[in-house]
Structure formats: structure tokens, C-alpha cells
Amino acid sequence: MLIAYFFGLRIGNIRSSGLTFTSAFNDKVSSSTNEEMSELNEELRNIAINIKSQGARTDGTDSTQAFIKARAKSKYIFVPEGVYIIEKLILKDVVLFGNGTLKWKGATTSFMMELKGRCVVKGLTFDGNASLQNSIKITAIKLTNADNTSIKNNIFTNFHSKVIFSDIANSPNVQVLSNRFENCGTTKGCDVVTVKSSDWIIRGNFFINIGDGHCVRLGLYNNDPTVAPIERIIITENTFEHTQHVGVTCEIYTQNVLITGNIFESLEQAVKCESEGGTVYDITISNNIIRNITSSTALNLSVKKIKFTNNKCYNLAGGPYFGDFYDCSNNEFYNCGSLDNGVISNHGSPLQGIIANNLIVNPRYRGIEVSGGTITGNRIINCPDQAIGLSKSGLIVNNYIKGAKNGIVLLSSVSNSIINNNIFLSISETSISFSNNVLPNNVIIKDNLGAGN
């Protein structure tokens, strides 16, 4: 068992030998879990209540009462094959399993299901019946005081608006594992999984064809009456694919989050971190694959204490841009960046940043464009404009720049900086240049190879 810390804060217990799950570990857990679930399913069928025995029908009539009757007799409810209509179903301390489909009653003004206490929901299909829902944005599945609940191996499809939604602070230690979320969000503002409690694990899920919303949304809204930190969230090994808006969003009071080992493919934004009053911080984004992101704000990381490390990025319409105290290291960027900014950039004038050992190949416009920080060990290849731009104060050392219009550009506002031991090859205009050709104050430039011009 490993207790990991990021920026000095405890992220939680991770049962692995490292921050990311190895393939061997995954195989072992997956095999063990499948065997246990098969044995458990057989055992549960012998003691569970079959909802058909309680009057549930598959002819389109409402079966909500059948579930209520079943729960009164046992905490184990088996849902056999078939489609069962439900609305405003409240279950507490239940194990709900099977291979049937639960379909939300059409044209409803009530939620689909509310889970309370410690619940397990697995193996089912949930149909949101979107074409028959009205324009009201109703949450389908609510978690209320549902600590230690597990939602795994289900299919969620055809939902109109929000799918899974937790209460504030009172549903910690929830696991959302190996589910498939598809064709959800026919209205703007769909949030597939909304997390407002701490210590969640969201692992191995597949999000595809999600509408104009957020696949996973962490944190509170402006109108939430309660102030509570949403902490120690792990989002790992998920696939986010073909979504109109965002893969993972961290909003108000989101703190201490690990986003690792995921695939983000063909979204508007991959990860968005927004903060009011500095309430969002300590977000670690590592070892992800990020491809074909269409917005110039592809990676909005403009909060404090962001780690963006060991990610591979392809064809992003914009790169990561940061707030203060950030670490952007050991990433690879291919054909990334907007047409008017750098692949890596920051907002405002944060100076406490590290940009180290990144590979930037064929950026759309500029490579690194920041106000300050430590920029070291980066390789920037085939940059159509400037490879590195600095506007305040920084240390730019040991970078390799090959093929650029300009290598390093220092604005007149730069001071107290060191430009040292950089290598320039195939620079078409200037290797190191200054605004108005005036050397900024207190800047040391020495031992740069290929900077003779």
C-alpha cells in the first residue's frame, strides 16, 4: 500500500507499487475481480429477490413498486434480462445486479433513482429514454449519504442531461469502475459523473459520444449552499472519446486530484481547471495520452500547483497554459498549439514555474511562451515562429532548438534572467533577439552554441 503526496498534501491510499497502475497489476486485479464477481453472482442469485417475483413487468408499465417490494424482503435484488420502467426509485443499502435494463420513465419531472447508504450496482444497463424527456435538466441517479457505494460494469446510455450526481461532502469513498457511458447529453450542460464528495475512484470507464457537457465534473457550483473541499480523487485508466466539450473538469474547492493513465481523444477540451478565490489546486495530470483536441484552450490549467508530467499530446489546437507554481516536465507534444500562442504558456505573470525536458515537434506557431520560470532541457523542433519567448524573468538553460524563425526572444520587460548553454541549429532569423534590439537589464547570456548571429 502506498500513501502518495502531491505538493505536500495526502492524496490517499493507492494499492499499487507506483502512482500509475502497471499492466501486470491491472491483469491481476482484473482477473481476480472477474473471478470474484462470477462467484458472487452465483451466490447472490441464490439469496436475492428476483424483481419479476414482485410484479415487475417488461411490457412498458412502471415497475418501480416491484423494486421497493423486493428491497423490503432482501438487500439483494436480481434484475433478469428485460426492460423495466422506473421513476423516483429510492434504494438504501442495496446490492442491485443482473443483466436487465432499467429505463427511465418518459416525460418525467422526477429523478430516475436515488441511492442511499452503502450500495452496489453492477452489470445493468441504464436507459435514460432521452427522446421522451422534456427540456428540464433533471439528474438521473442521485447519491445521498451513499458512502462506500460501488457502481461498476454497467452501461449508461441515451440520457438527456446529468447522469450520476453526488451530494456535497456526504457520499465519500465511492467507486465508479469499468462502466460504459455512451450517447449521453442531448442538452447543453450534461455532466455524466458529477463528484461533490471526497475520496472517489473513477477507473476504467469508457465515455463516448457525450454531448455538450463534462464527462467527469469535480467540485462545487457557484450556487451550492455548502462550502466543502472535494479532495483525494483518483481518475485513472478511463477513455474519453468523441465528446463535444470536456473530459475532466475541476471546479470550486477541488483539491488534491490525480488524473493518470487516461486516453483523451477527439474532445473540445481534455482537462479544465477553473478556480474562484484560489480554491482549486494540487492537480496532478500524468501519463495520459491526449489526441485531437479542438479548442485553443485544450488544457486549461490556470490554477495553482499543477503538475503536468509524462503526457503524450498529439494534434492539440492549444497546449497547456498554467497559473502559478506549476511543473510541466517530460511531456511530448506533436503538432500542437494555437495559431497565436505557444504550445506551453501561462496567464498573467506567474514566475514560479518549471518547464523541463519536454519534446515539442512541429508546433503550429510558437514553442514556449511564458512570463518566467525555469526553462531547461527542452527540445523544440521545426518551430514556424519563436521557439522560446520570455517577458519577465527566467532561467533558460540547456535547451535544444532546431529549425525555428527565432530561437529565444526576450521582451524589453525582461530582467534578472540567465540564458545559458542553449543549442541553436537551422535558425532562419535570430538565435537570441531582444525587443527594439536593446539588451534587457540584468540579463546574462553566455555559452550558447549557434548564437553567433
N, C-alpha and C positions, 0 to 999 in steps of 0.2 A: 504494500500500500504506500502510495506517495502522497505527501501533502505538499502541494505546489504553491509558490508565492510569486506574485507579479507586482512589481513596484511596491513591494513591502506588504502587500495585503494577501490574506489567505484566500486561495481560490477554491479550496475544498479537497476532498479525498478523491483521488483518481486511481482506480485499480489497474495500474499499468506500470511498466518499467520506465516510462518516459512521458513527455507531455502529449505525444501522439500515440495512437494505438497501432502497434505493429501488425502486419498481416498474419503472422503466426498467432498472435494473441487474438485477433479477430476470428480466425478459423476455429481456434479452440473454444472461444466463447460462443460462437455461432453454433458449432456442433453440439456443445454441451447444452445450450439453450434449447435447440430443436429437440434433442432427446428428452429433456425435462418436460418440455411443453407437450410432446406426444404422450408421455406417461401421465402427465397431469390431466390432459384432455380425457383420456380413458377413465381415469379415476373420477373426474368431475361428472362425467356423463352418468355414472352410477349413482351419484348422490344429488345431482342437480334437478331442478324442476324444468321440464320442457314447457315452453310457453304455450304450445298447442294444447297441452292438457289443461290450461287455464283459460281456454277460449280464444286464443289468438288465431286470427284467420289471415289468409293470403288473397282474399277476394277484393281488397281495396277498402275494407271497413277499418275503423280505428281500433287498434289493438292495445292501446295504452293501458287500459284496465287489466288486461291479461298479465302485463309485466308487474303491475302493482300487486296483484293476487299472488303471483309467483314469488315475489320478494317477501311477502308476508309469511310464506312457508319455508323459504330457504334463502340463504345469501348467494347460492349458486344458481344461475339462470342459464339454461341452454337454449340457443336460438337456432333451430334447424333451418335447412335451406328453404327459401321462400322470401317474399317481400311483405314486411309488416309495417303498417302505418302507425306512427306515434306522434304525439304532441304534448308538450309540458309534462314529460315523464321525469319524476324525481326519484332517484335511487340513492340509497345510503349503504355504505359498507357492503358492496355487491361485487360478485365475480360474474361478469356478463361475457359469454363466449359462444362460439358456434361458427357456422358458415352461412348464416342467413343475412338478409338485408333489412336494415331499419330505414324507412323512408319518412321524411318529414311531411306532415300533413300540409296540403296545399292551401294557399291564401290565408296563412295563419298570422296572428298577431302575438303569438307566444313562442317561447324558445322550444327547441326540439327535446333536449334532455338536460337535466342538472344532476351532477354527481357530487355527493357529499360523503365525508368520511374517507376511509381507505378503500379504494375501488380498483378493480382490474377489468379492463375492457380489451378483448383481443379476438382477432380472427374474423371480425364482422365487416360488412360493407355498410356505409352510411350514405344515403342518397338525399341531398338537400332539396330535390324537387324544385329546382330554381325557376323553371318556366311557369310554375303556378304560384310563386311567391309574389307579394306586392313589393312596392318600392321602399318599404320600411326596412331599415338596416337592423335586423334582429340577430343576436348571437344564437347560433345553433346549439352548441354544447357548452354549458357553464360549469365551472369548477368552483364550489363554495365550501370552504373549510375542508378541502379534499386533499389533505396532506398525505404523502406517500402513495398517491394514486399512480397507476401504470396504464398507459394507453399504447398498445403495441400490436403490430401485424394486422392493422385494419386498412380498409380502403375508404377514403372520403372523396366524394365526387358530386358534381352538379349542385354546388352551394351558391346561394345568391349573394351572401355577404360574409360576415365573420363566422368562423367555424368553431375553434376551441378558444375559450376565453376564461382566464382565471381571475379570481377576486384579488384584492390588494392585500398582500402580506400573509394571508391566512391559508394558502394552499402551497406550502413548500414541499421540496423533495418529490416533485412529480417527474416521471419519466415518460417521454414520448419517443417510442422506439420502433423503427422499421415499418412505419406506415407509408401509405401512398396517398398523396393529396393531388388530385387532378381535376381540371376543368372547374375550378372554384373562382368565385368573384365576378359575377356578372354585373356588379355595380362598383363604382369608384369607392375606394376606401375599404376594400375587402382585406382583412387581416386573417390569415389562415390559422396561425397559432399566436395568441396574444398572451404574454407572460407578465404578470404583475406580482408574482411571489418569487421567493429566492430558492436557490439550490435545485434548479431544474437541470435535467439532462435531456437534450434533444439530439437523438443519434440515429443515423442510418435511415432517415426518411427520404422520400422522393417527392419533390414538388415539381409539377409540370403543368403548363398551360394555366397559370394563375393570372387572374385579371388585374385591374389597376389598384393594387394594394401591396401588402407586405406579406411575404411568406412567413417570416418569424418577426414578431414585433415585441421588443422588450421595453419595459418601463411604463411610466405613468403618462397620462394626458394632462393638458392644462386644466381641465375641469374636474379632475379627480379630487375628491374632498380630503383624502388622506395623504400624508407625506410619509413615504417609506422607501428605503433603498431596496432596489431589486439587485441582489448580489449572487455571486458564485454560480453563474450559468455556464454550462458547457454545451456548445453546439458543434457536433463533430460527425464526420462521415456522411453528411447529407448531400443530396444532389438538388440544386435549384436550376430549373431549366425552362426556357421559354415563358418568362414571366414579364408582364407589361411594366412592372415598377421595380420593387426592391426585394432582394433576397433576405437580408437580415438588417433590421433597424434597431438602434439603441437610442432610446429617448430618455425623458426626465427621470433622474435618480437611478439610472442603470450604472452599475459599478462592478468591476471585477468579473469580467466575462472572457471566456476562452472560445475562440472561433477557429477551429483547426481541422484539417483533413477533409474539407468540403470541396465540391465542384460547383462553381457558378458559371452557367452557360446561357448566353442569349437572354440577358435581362437589361432593363434600363439602368439600374444601379445594382451593384453587388452588395456592398455594405454601406450603411449610412449611420453616422453617429452625430446626433444633434443634442445640444445642451442649452439649458437656460440656467443662468446663475452658476455655471460650473458644476452641475450635478451629475454629469456623465464623465467617467474617467476610468482608467485602468482597463482598457480593452486590448486584448492580445489577439492578433489575427495572424495565424502562422500555418505554413504548409498547405495552403489551399491552391487549387487551380482555378483561374479566373479567365474566362474567354468571352469574346464577342459581346462586350457591354457597350450599350449605345449612347449613354448620356455623357456629356463632358464632366459631370460630377459622378463618374462611375464609382469612385471610392471617396465618399465624403467623410473624412476622419478628422474634422476640425475641432476636436476636443482635447483635453489634456491627457497626457500619459497614455499614448497609443503605442503599441508595438506592432509593426507590420514587417514580418520577417519570414524568409524562406518560402515566399509565394511565387508562383509562376503565372505570368499575366500575358495574354495574347489578344491583340486587336481590341484594345480598350479605347473608347472615344475620349477618355480622360484618365489621368492617373490618380494616385493617392495625393490628397492635399491635407495638411496637418495643422493642428494648433500648436501648443507649447509642450515641451518635454516629450518629444517623440523619438522613436527609434525605427528607422526604415533601413533594414540591413538584409543582405544576402538574398535579395529578390531578383527575378528575371523578368524583363519587360520586352516584348517583341511587338513592333508596330502599334505602339501605344501613345497616348497623349492627345490633347485637343489641338486645334489649329491656331491657338493664340496663347498657349501656356506650356509649361514644362510637363514632362511625364511625372516628375516628383516636384511638388511645390508646397508652399504654406500660405496661410492667410494672415493678414495683419503683419506684425513684426516680431514673431516669436524667434528667439535666438537659441533656445536650449533644445537643439535637435541633433540627431546623429543620422547621417546618410552614408552608409558604409557598405562596400563590397557588393554593390548592385551591378547587374548587367543590363544595359539599355541598348537595344539594337533597333535601328530604323525608326526612331521616334518620328511622329508626324510633324513636329515643329521644333521644340526645344527639349533638352535633356533634363537638367535640374535647374530650377528657378526658385530661389529662396532668399529670405532676408538675411539669414545667418545660420550658424551652427557648425558642426564638424562634418566635412565632406571628404571622405577618404576611401581609397581603394576601389573606386567605381570604374567601370569600363563603359564607355559611351561610343557607339559605332554608328557611322553614317547619319549624322545629325544635320538636317537641312538649314538650321539656323545656329544659335549658340548652344554649346554643349552644357556649360555651367554659367549661370548668372547669379550674381550676389549684389544685394542692395544695402546691407547694413554692416555686419561684422561676422567674420567666419575664419575657419581654418580649412584651407583647400590643399590637400596634400596627397601624393601618391595615386593620383587618378590617371587613367589611360584614355586618351581621346584620339580616335582615328576617324577621319572623314567628317569634317564639320565646316560650316561657313566661318564661324568664330569659335575659338576654344573656350576661353574664360572671359567673361565680360563683367567688369566692375563699374557700378554706377558711382556718380560723384558723391553719393551719401555714404559710401563705404568708408570705414575707419577701423583701426586696430585689428588688422587681418594679416594672415600669413598665407602666401601662395608658394608652395614649395614642392619640389621633386615630382612634378607632374610631367607626363609624356604626351607630346602632340605629334600626330602624323597626318599628312594629307589635309592640312587646314587651308581652305581656299582664300581667306582674307587675313585675319589676325589670330595669333595663338592666344595672346593676352591683350585685352583692349580696355580703355577707360573712357568714360563719358567726357566728351569735349577734349579728348586726348590729354586730360590733366590727371596726374597721379594722385589718388586719394591720400588723405592724411594717415600717418602711422600704419602704412602697409609695407610689409616685407615680401619681396619677390626674389627668389633665388633658386638656383639648381634645377630649373625646369628644362627638360630636354625637348628641343624642337621649337623653342620660343624665341628664336633669334629675330623674327620679324615682328 
